[in-house]
Amino acid sequence: MSRPTKMVINLAHLRHNFAVAKRCAGKAQVMAVIKANGYGHGAVRIAQALSHQGSTADAFAVASVDEALELRAAGITRRIVLLEGFFDPAELEIIAYERLDIVIHSEQQVQQLLVARFVGELSSRTINVWLKIDTGMQRLGIPAEQAATVQQRLAASDNVGELRLMTHLACADTPEHSANQQQLDVFNQVRKQLPHKLLQSDIETCIANSAALVALPTAMAAKAGDSKILGDWVRPGIMLYGANPLVNEHPIADDLLPVMTLSSRIISTRILKPGDSTGYGKDWIADRPMRAGIVAIGYGDGYPRHAPTGTPVLVEGKPSRLLGRVSMDMLAVDLTDLPEYGEGDSVTLWGEGLPVWEVASHASTIAYELLAGVAERVAVEVLA
């Protein structure tokens, strides 16, 4: 019998979450972010599930050419956007051939794209560009004061096809933060500096990730009817997988369904006396007679090693908690108040009945890291 650790991927939940994102997006087109292997859910299966009538993304976003090629090889023909653009000018020929869109975020990329020369069947091919403006995140992007000039240079190039503007909000997951409005003001100022024929609505924009898509129109209620708060395109990521994209509690969490459920089974039980411990380090000590279940999952499977005693788990759907340190292949859970459960019973680490962000909060991390960090050795079951 194989090791009982597995993740269940529920594609019906994915399609439900996509529908929630579509409702939030209004008239904006939806670019589904499926980088990092679909946040650990399997990029190809996510793209295929969101390429069917009724749940069709307008585009997919990935981090690299390799991630895009995996999708193309699987038959995904929709628009694919490379969120970090290209890392080497040699990639531009592949990008042109596979009809990939690129995000341009640096002067070096601008120069390399402008001087690129394609031959043969690619000689007349152009590349669609999303010009990323740094409006205050200070990570990637053309400085705002240079954006208009760079935009004009790109627009004049025979290598460039469609041209759009993009930015990234540093504090969208905290919608009341003043930086959000400051960044939007900078972005709108950039748009006003463009040549007259490209002013305002004449050039498409992309601003909102999951958090901004959910919260910004509410936080800026006076402008809630202005689609430019979100942009002509939105790019939901984490919300598609069922996780609350905001720092604080939000009603959206009740609308989203977990796409991944990570589980395993109890393979041993232990009776503990006051003063006993379980696992490495003995940094947790039983203060009363207790019963522990040893579960076949650990940090080698992607469960966070630094999750402390008290991190929630579910034993056959009943609330319990982690005890002691997480090992590579095992961890211990509290069965003291669950005398009816033992070897062979299921333990849910996150997913159905246990939000991943709740586990992440106990482990001092974020849902993104937990979902994307599940190891390859974990078996996958897919529910259509």
Solvent accessible surface area in square Angstrom, and as a share of the most:
residue,aa,sasa,rsa
1,M,227,1.01
2,S,93,0.60
3,R,88,0.32
4,P,35,0.22
5,T,4,0.02
6,K,73,0.31
7,M,16,0.07
8,V,25,0.14
9,I,0,0.00
10,N,24,0.12
11,L,19,0.09
12,A,50,0.38
13,H,28,0.12
14,L,0,0.00
15,R,72,0.26
16,H,70,0.31
17,N,0,0.00
18,F,4,0.02
19,A,42,0.33
20,V,3,0.01
21,A,0,0.00
22,K,84,0.35
23,R,160,0.58
24,C,42,0.25
25,A,4,0.03
26,G,58,0.56
27,K,202,0.86
28,A,11,0.08
29,Q,68,0.30
30,V,0,0.00
31,M,0,0.00
32,A,0,0.00
33,V,8,0.04
34,I,1,0.00
35,K,72,0.30
36,A,51,0.40
37,N,78,0.40
38,G,0,0.00
39,Y,16,0.06
40,G,6,0.06
41,H,0,0.00
42,G,9,0.09
43,A,5,0.04
44,V,37,0.21
45,R,68,0.25
46,I,0,0.00
47,A,0,0.00
48,Q,75,0.33
49,A,3,0.03
50,L,0,0.00
51,S,40,0.26
52,H,105,0.47
53,Q,185,0.82
54,G,78,0.75
55,S,13,0.08
56,T,41,0.24
57,A,0,0.00
58,D,39,0.20
59,A,0,0.00
60,F,0,0.00
61,A,0,0.00
62,V,0,0.00
63,A,22,0.17
64,S,28,0.18
65,V,7,0.04
66,D,109,0.56
67,E,43,0.19
68,A,0,0.00
69,L,55,0.28
70,E,84,0.38
71,L,0,0.00
72,R,44,0.16
73,A,93,0.72
74,A,39,0.30
75,G,51,0.49
76,I,10,0.05
77,T,117,0.68
78,R,87,0.32
79,R,59,0.22
80,I,0,0.00
81,V,0,0.00
82,L,0,0.00
83,L,27,0.14
84,E,64,0.29
85,G,0,0.00
86,F,5,0.02
87,F,128,0.53
88,D,68,0.35
89,P,62,0.39
90,A,76,0.59
91,E,36,0.16
92,L,2,0.01
93,E,95,0.43
94,I,72,0.37
95,I,0,0.00
96,A,1,0.01
97,Y,121,0.46
98,E,41,0.18
99,R,155,0.56
100,L,2,0.01
101,D,3,0.02
102,I,0,0.00
103,V,0,0.00
104,I,0,0.00
105,H,31,0.14
106,S,33,0.21
107,E,63,0.28
108,Q,123,0.55
109,Q,10,0.05
110,V,0,0.00
111,Q,95,0.42
112,Q,45,0.20
113,L,0,0.00
114,L,41,0.21
115,V,106,0.61
116,A,16,0.12
117,R,185,0.68
118,F,26,0.11
119,V,112,0.64
120,G,60,0.58
121,E,127,0.57
122,L,10,0.05
123,S,75,0.49
124,S,103,0.66
125,R,40,0.14
126,T,63,0.37
127,I,2,0.01
128,N,35,0.18
129,V,0,0.00
130,W,0,0.00
131,L,0,0.00
132,K,14,0.06
133,I,1,0.01
134,D,28,0.14
135,T,11,0.07
136,G,42,0.40
137,M,54,0.24
138,Q,149,0.66
139,R,146,0.53
140,L,55,0.27
141,G,16,0.15
142,I,2,0.01
143,P,52,0.32
144,A,19,0.15
145,E,139,0.62
146,Q,84,0.37
147,A,1,0.00
148,A,15,0.12
149,T,82,0.48
150,V,4,0.02
151,Q,0,0.00
152,Q,89,0.40
153,R,83,0.30
154,L,0,0.00
155,A,57,0.44
156,A,86,0.67
157,S,19,0.12
158,D,132,0.68
159,N,15,0.08
160,V,15,0.09
161,G,34,0.32
162,E,77,0.35
163,L,28,0.14
164,R,20,0.07
165,L,1,0.00
166,M,2,0.01
167,T,0,0.00
168,H,39,0.18
169,L,6,0.03
170,A,46,0.36
171,C,29,0.17
172,A,2,0.02
173,D,54,0.28
174,T,35,0.20
175,P,27,0.17
176,E,125,0.56
177,H,84,0.37
178,S,70,0.45
179,A,20,0.16
180,N,1,0.00
181,Q,56,0.25
182,Q,110,0.49
183,Q,6,0.02
184,L,7,0.03
185,D,74,0.38
186,V,52,0.30
187,F,1,0.00
188,N,46,0.24
189,Q,93,0.41
190,V,2,0.01
191,R,9,0.03
192,K,118,0.50
193,Q,90,0.40
194,L,7,0.03
195,P,40,0.25
196,H,156,0.70
197,K,157,0.67
198,L,37,0.18
199,L,48,0.24
200,Q,71,0.32
201,S,82,0.53
202,D,94,0.49
203,I,6,0.03
204,E,58,0.26
205,T,1,0.00
206,C,0,0.00
207,I,3,0.02
208,A,0,0.00
209,N,37,0.19
210,S,3,0.02
211,A,5,0.04
212,A,0,0.00
213,L,3,0.01
214,V,14,0.08
215,A,3,0.02
216,L,0,0.00
217,P,29,0.18
218,T,103,0.60
219,A,50,0.39
220,M,23,0.10
221,A,72,0.56
222,A,109,0.84
223,K,96,0.40
224,A,57,0.44
225,G,83,0.80
226,D,63,0.33
227,S,66,0.42
228,K,34,0.14
229,I,7,0.04
230,L,16,0.08
231,G,1,0.01
232,D,40,0.20
233,W,4,0.02
234,V,0,0.00
235,R,11,0.04
236,P,0,0.00
237,G,5,0.04
238,I,2,0.01
239,M,0,0.00
240,L,0,0.00
241,Y,5,0.02
242,G,5,0.05
243,A,0,0.00
244,N,15,0.08
245,P,7,0.05
246,L,18,0.09
247,V,99,0.57
248,N,91,0.47
249,E,170,0.76
250,H,51,0.23
251,P,99,0.62
252,I,10,0.05
253,A,21,0.16
254,D,128,0.66
255,D,64,0.33
256,L,10,0.05
257,L,62,0.31
258,P,34,0.22
259,V,1,0.01
260,M,4,0.02
261,T,20,0.12
262,L,0,0.00
263,S,13,0.08
264,S,1,0.01
265,R,95,0.35
266,I,2,0.01
267,I,82,0.42
268,S,24,0.15
269,T,38,0.22
270,R,132,0.48
271,I,130,0.66
272,L,11,0.06
273,K,130,0.55
274,P,81,0.51
275,G,49,0.47
276,D,42,0.22
277,S,17,0.11
278,T,20,0.12
279,G,53,0.51
280,Y,152,0.58
281,G,50,0.48
282,K,135,0.57
283,D,95,0.49
284,W,32,0.11
285,I,83,0.42
286,A,2,0.02
287,D,120,0.62
288,R,97,0.36
289,P,96,0.61
290,M,7,0.03
291,R,52,0.19
292,A,0,0.00
293,G,0,0.00
294,I,25,0.13
295,V,0,0.00
296,A,6,0.05
297,I,0,0.00
298,G,0,0.00
299,Y,85,0.32
300,G,23,0.23
301,D,0,0.00
302,G,17,0.17
303,Y,1,0.00
304,P,11,0.07
305,R,134,0.49
306,H,105,0.47
307,A,4,0.03
308,P,61,0.39
309,T,45,0.26
310,G,27,0.26
311,T,0,0.00
312,P,20,0.13
313,V,1,0.00
314,L,18,0.09
315,V,0,0.00
316,E,75,0.34
317,G,52,0.50
318,K,88,0.37
319,P,107,0.68
320,S,18,0.12
321,R,78,0.29
322,L,0,0.00
323,L,1,0.00
324,G,7,0.06
325,R,93,0.34
326,V,3,0.02
327,S,19,0.12
328,M,103,0.46
329,D,52,0.27
330,M,84,0.38
331,L,4,0.02
332,A,5,0.04
333,V,0,0.00
334,D,15,0.08
335,L,0,0.00
336,T,33,0.19
337,D,112,0.58
338,L,21,0.10
339,P,100,0.63
340,E,110,0.49
341,Y,37,0.14
342,G,11,0.11
343,E,122,0.55
344,G,41,0.40
345,D,34,0.17
346,S,28,0.18
347,V,0,0.00
348,T,19,0.11
349,L,0,0.00
350,W,0,0.00
351,G,2,0.02
352,E,90,0.40
353,G,67,0.64
354,L,7,0.03
355,P,45,0.28
356,V,11,0.07
357,W,71,0.25
358,E,70,0.31
359,V,0,0.00
360,A,2,0.01
361,S,80,0.52
362,H,81,0.36
363,A,2,0.01
364,S,103,0.66
365,T,26,0.15
366,I,103,0.52
367,A,8,0.06
368,Y,89,0.34
369,E,95,0.43
370,L,4,0.02
371,L,4,0.02
372,A,48,0.37
373,G,39,0.38
374,V,20,0.11
375,A,30,0.23
376,E,182,0.82
377,R,122,0.44
378,V,5,0.03
379,A,55,0.43
380,V,64,0.37
381,E,69,0.31
382,V,65,0.37
383,L,77,0.38
384,A,94,0.73
